Amino acid sequence: MAPRLALDAIRRQYGPVIALDGASLTVLPGEVHALLGENGAGKSTLMKIAFGLEQPDAGVIAIDGAKTILGSPRDAMQRGLGMVQQHFALVDAMTVAENVALGRCGPLNMRQTTTLVRTISAATGLTIDAGAYVRDLTIGAQQRVEIIKALARETRTLILDEPTAVLAPQEASELLAWIRRFADGGGTVVLIAHKLREVLSVADRVTVLRRGRTILTAKAAEVTELLLAEAMLGTASPTSDHAAARTPTILDAAPSSLTDAVVTLTNVSARDESGAERLRDVCLTVHAGAIVGIAAVEGAGQRELLRIIAGRLTPFSGTVNAPTGVGFVPEDRHRDAVVLDATLVENVALRGAGARRGVMPWNRIRRETEALLVVRDVRASSASVPIRTLSGGNQQKLVIGRELASSPAVLVVENPTRGLDIRATAEVHAALRAARDAGTAVIVYSSDLDEVMGLADRLVVVTAGRVRAVTGDRDVVGRAMLTVDS
Amino acid sequence: MTRGLRLCAEPIVAGVLSIAMLALLLAASGYPVGESLSALWRGAFGSWSVLASGTLVRATPLLFAGLAVAVAFRAGILNIGAEGQLLMGASAATAVAISLPATAGLAGLLLALGAGVVAGGVWASIAGLLRQRFGVLEVISTIMLNVVAVNITGLLVRGPLQEPTHTFPQSAMIDTALRLPRLVSGTRLHAGVALAVVCALALAWFFRSTAPGFRLRMTGANPRAAASAGGIDVAGVSLMAFVASGSMAGLGGAVEVMGVTYALYENMSPGYGFTAIAVALLARLNPASAIGSALVFGALEAGASAMQRDAQVPAGMVGVVEACVILVLVASEWVGARVGRTRSLNWGGPPDAKPAAPDSPAPADAHHTTVALLSQNPSPGTKTGTKTGTKTGKII
């Protein structure tokens, strides 16, 4: 029997970053195939290629045994593929039926579309009101709309990118049950997932990616959570400079006068911008002169945790005891950290601008900026050029320098080296360590676990809105992130 | 000093460009080009008296309203409502001035101007609150509020503020003792011109040198970074910018009443608030160079009425040219951005800020703002044209 979808030796490179390095995936008709891997292992990229959203640099794609080129999602849809991405592509101001109609070809016939939605809904058990406006639906219901939209195009193979990440536990188990029924009825599902237990409960076969390569493909019945976790995490690459295999220790155990608590969170719960609860009853203590690494999979609540410590988000319950003027280096530099059209001087002046009074002391700020350029080794022709003209690494070094210039008691950094080259990465790491040595409490989150392990003196893992301290090597931490008990 | 030169050069280039375009348009329409242009020149710069009474007087409300637009755009607010804010300022100033005794003198004048400032600010804050409470786009609300303001003015000059004989749709004349003093006797040049220039220079200083001005610019350029990295109260700053913008336009309306018309008329503004958008854009939102661009548009409009009178060329033709100049300017920004050249918009940065390096990679966001604005609203320029065309004769 020809595989429904076969991806062979797929390569994809983004600039210097190799996202896929000869990854392969074979999906048989009628199976639920789980695709696993750490953050950045290449799962989403591989599936975007399978759905025609991205083009591979090399490799072969075959559908039902026939070699094919998927130039666009339209090509993929014509071959019966459908994909539900993490961020839904729905129009809020339209009804469910209208959204489904948007995804179809041919003349618009709303009555027919409404009937179609009802038919699919009844046949699949995906309950939805065809006339409801999407903006009024819960996340889970919006996901059902996405699936129905795909099914309305006669999709026989569904690719679901972390579908349960956004769902409440009850909704998640309903979705998994539906996925099983869909496959039993002859459909095929590729499921990108983080949670191993849930994967093993529904999948027929499993493929694990690591660093853009296929590490393992096996029947779900023949593997254990532990085996999968090991396959996903592997051993740290010895060439990676920050993955020096050192084991972080817990400093709480030995409090001394040098390690005063500077941040204390007690029973903190918080919601994200859309109102979903992301943190629940979190307790955390951070001490001066230490780097706390935060390990978490995407969406576990670390984003909110970092912003609460940085004073950029107010929790809805619990107490936060943190100093004012916490330095913050957010992951989206261009959106949240700098004003691209403003000069370096103005960007340095931005910190604390909210509380400044009277006349801007431009001469003093200019001197401070010029000093920063020297101290932080920022390559710029002058302090008066727009920050847009600097490379990403130099922008980031200036941002870190700015945030540290007032010697804050606490510095919070989020994915500090995303998109930077090796040299700039090393410089950023050196700056963070120097800040730690100068007595600053540094809190680092990176989606790259090796980076977190390499920097941290102490590690905490955030899973599903809860925080706990972890000691041990990469495997232990990796399993804790994936909620596999060791 | 190259930056200063360039800032002066832009209005001059625009002036030359518009004359060339006008010549083409005149030729195409069969009017005598030389005669018409010479009438235009004489009407704008021909003598000290037309320069003072025509061009400079005409440029004054354009400068006030242009500054209003510049403040708003710098803060990332697309205030298209300078026209309405100007009319509300004029109405409030008139109401105060005609209710005061002649003995109030200078204090009365200041009170009237202050009333204009407050009324313009309040009128703009309506759009500001609508945006913050209900997410109403200010582009829409300010345009709509223009219509409301025009009709409120119409109501006032037929009702509460109508002149004593209740014959004409206009207010009573403001007492001579309360009027803005003439700067040069024998001309219509009034002290409001100086006030406008002072406001422009003060605003330039405010943007460049003060903390609130810095907050306003940063909020306009990237509100998320302003809030996250700067701890700036973005909502507060933007409401303040609405009010400041409206106040500036309101002051322009008050000065027009107290210095030129001496009474409130329904059609007292021939679209100053719309031409102001062109004034601000030509000045690249820089308050100091708005002085130059207001002068260019003031001269064009003053010259247009002379051209209509002496060469029988419809003044509306100048409006068409004004609109074309803006399109050319915006297009050149857009083209510049496309070919990867960052033309420094001079965000009023610290002194001696240099323009961007020639190889800077990406377009400036501010360019997108102006481009987006004009592509959404191609009408303001054109509208200005027709309005000035039909009503110029009444005013000057």
Interface residues (C-beta under 8 A of the other chain):
Chain A: R312 F328 P330 R335 D336 A337 V338 V339 L340 D341 A342 T343 V345 E346 A349 L350 R351 G352 A353 G354 A355 R356 R357 G358 V359 M360 W362 I365 R366 S381 S382 S384 V385 P386 R388 T389 V399
Chain B: S209 T210 A211 G213 F214 R215 R217 M218 A221 N222 R224 A225 A226 S228 A229 G230 G231 I232 D233 T342 S344 L345 W347 G349 P350 P351 D352 A353 K354 A356 A357 D359 S360 P361 A362 A364 D365 A366
